[in-house]
Amino acid sequence: MIDYGSVVYSSARPSYLKRLDYVHHQSLRLCLGALRTSPIPSLHAEAFEPSPSCRRDKLSLSFYFRILSKDNHPLRGTLLNGNNNRLFNANPSCIPHVGLRMRNILPDTFHKVKVHTNDFLGHPP
């Protein structure tokens, strides 16, 4: 599984993500001993692995909610700020930040969810 840094590279162009997906599928074929002509969905089902795009979305959502759960995280204000929507809608070649991408992934019902903040130490170690 190519997970390390997936929150960062999940915003890459689809053509670049396809290259990573190809490597992932080849590794599944190698681990399972499957033929090259085996359908990709059956590889994921056989290996009990989610698709790379689902896995990237899951890890990005985990990162998003981890940031929102900390009051003093430097990125919290950026993720909650909705003023950048017009900028990214006007210029589709700009890569949106994690907050905007997560708003597209989450259903509309979760946009107004209050995340419980938990600050155990009060300050970073």
Backbone torsions as a table, in degrees:
resi	resn	phi	psi	omega
1	MET	NA	130.4	179.8
2	ILE	-96.5	83.9	-175.4
3	ASP	-103.0	-30.8	-172.2
4	TYR	-61.6	121.3	179.4
5	GLY	78.6	12.3	-175.9
6	SER	-65.9	-25.6	176.8
7	VAL	-64.1	-36.3	-178.8
8	VAL	-77.4	-50.0	-174.5
9	TYR	-83.1	-2.3	177.3
10	SER	-69.3	-14.6	177.4
11	SER	-89.5	3.6	-178.6
12	ALA	-69.9	167.7	178.4
13	ARG	-62.2	148.1	-179.5
14	PRO	-57.2	-32.4	-179.9
15	SER	-66.0	-35.6	177.5
16	TYR	-72.0	-37.9	178.3
17	LEU	-66.7	-32.1	177.0
18	LYS	-62.6	-35.9	178.2
19	ARG	-63.9	-42.9	178.2
20	LEU	-67.6	-38.3	177.8
21	ASP	-62.3	-38.1	178.5
22	TYR	-61.0	-43.5	178.3
23	VAL	-62.7	-41.6	178.8
24	HIS	-62.3	-44.6	-179.2
25	HIS	-66.3	-38.7	177.4
26	GLN	-64.1	-39.2	178.7
27	SER	-67.2	-36.6	175.9
28	LEU	-64.4	-42.1	178.4
29	ARG	-61.5	-41.1	179.8
30	LEU	-65.7	-45.2	-178.9
31	CYS	-66.4	-37.5	-177.0
32	LEU	-88.0	-14.2	-175.6
33	GLY	71.7	28.8	-177.6
34	ALA	-83.6	156.6	177.7
35	LEU	-75.4	162.5	-178.7
36	ARG	-66.6	-25.2	-178.0
37	THR	-88.1	1.5	-179.8
38	SER	-65.3	135.2	179.2
39	PRO	-65.2	142.9	-176.4
40	ILE	-63.9	-43.7	178.9
41	PRO	-59.4	-34.8	178.6
42	SER	-71.3	-30.3	174.6
43	LEU	-62.7	-44.0	179.5
44	HIS	-65.7	-39.2	179.3
45	ALA	-67.2	-41.9	-179.2
46	GLU	-66.5	-36.7	-177.5
47	ALA	-89.6	-3.5	-176.1
48	PHE	56.1	40.9	-179.7
49	GLU	-118.0	137.3	173.8
50	PRO	-73.3	163.7	177.3
51	SER	-65.9	155.5	-179.1
52	PRO	-58.5	-36.4	179.7
53	SER	-67.7	-40.0	176.5
54	CYS	-64.9	-39.9	179.2
55	ARG	-65.1	-42.2	177.7
56	ARG	-63.6	-41.4	178.4
57	ASP	-63.5	-42.0	179.8
58	LYS	-62.3	-45.9	179.9
59	LEU	-67.3	-35.9	177.7
60	SER	-67.4	-40.8	177.3
61	LEU	-65.3	-38.3	176.7
62	SER	-61.8	-44.4	177.5
63	PHE	-62.2	-44.3	-179.4
64	TYR	-59.2	-49.3	-178.4
65	PHE	-72.8	-27.7	175.4
66	ARG	-65.7	-40.1	177.6
67	ILE	-67.3	-43.5	-179.0
68	LEU	-66.1	-22.8	-178.2
69	SER	-80.5	-6.1	-180.0
70	LYS	-113.7	118.4	-177.9
71	ASP	-61.6	-37.9	-172.6
72	ASN	-99.2	18.0	178.8
73	HIS	-73.8	133.5	-176.7
74	PRO	-62.6	-26.1	-179.0
75	LEU	-87.6	-8.3	-174.2
76	ARG	-59.0	-45.4	179.8
77	GLY	-63.7	-37.5	179.4
78	THR	-67.3	-40.1	-178.5
79	LEU	-69.2	-33.9	-177.9
80	LEU	-85.5	-15.0	-178.1
81	ASN	-75.8	118.4	-179.2
82	GLY	-97.2	7.6	-176.8
83	ASN	-73.3	-16.0	-177.1
84	ASN	-83.7	-5.0	-176.8
85	ASN	-57.4	-44.2	-177.8
86	ARG	-63.5	-38.4	179.8
87	LEU	-61.1	-47.0	-177.3
88	PHE	-76.3	-28.1	176.0
89	ASN	-72.2	-33.6	-179.5
90	ALA	-75.1	-29.9	-178.0
91	ASN	-124.5	87.9	-175.4
92	PRO	-66.4	-15.4	178.7
93	SER	-76.9	-16.7	175.6
94	CYS	-72.3	139.4	179.1
95	ILE	-85.9	119.9	-178.9
96	PRO	-69.5	152.1	179.3
97	HIS	-75.2	173.8	-173.3
98	VAL	-57.0	-40.7	-178.1
99	GLY	-59.8	-44.5	179.6
100	LEU	-68.8	-38.2	178.0
101	ARG	-65.3	-37.9	-179.5
102	MET	-70.5	-32.8	176.3
103	ARG	-64.9	-30.1	176.8
104	ASN	-75.3	-29.8	-179.2
105	ILE	-79.1	-43.3	-176.6
106	LEU	-70.4	143.7	172.9
107	PRO	-65.1	159.8	-177.7
108	ASP	-58.1	-28.0	-177.5
109	THR	-69.2	-21.8	-176.7
110	PHE	-93.2	-0.9	-177.5
111	HIS	-69.4	-28.8	-177.0
112	LYS	-102.4	15.0	-178.8
113	VAL	-70.6	134.1	175.4
114	LYS	-86.0	122.9	179.1
115	VAL	-93.2	126.5	179.5
116	HIS	-69.4	122.6	178.9
117	THR	-89.6	141.9	-176.3
118	ASN	-136.5	113.9	-179.2
119	ASP	-120.7	95.4	-175.2
120	PHE	-70.5	-43.8	-173.3
121	LEU	-91.7	-26.2	-177.0
122	GLY	87.6	-27.9	177.3
123	HIS	-152.7	155.7	180.0
124	PRO	-65.7	149.3	-179.4
125	PRO	-67.5	NA	NA
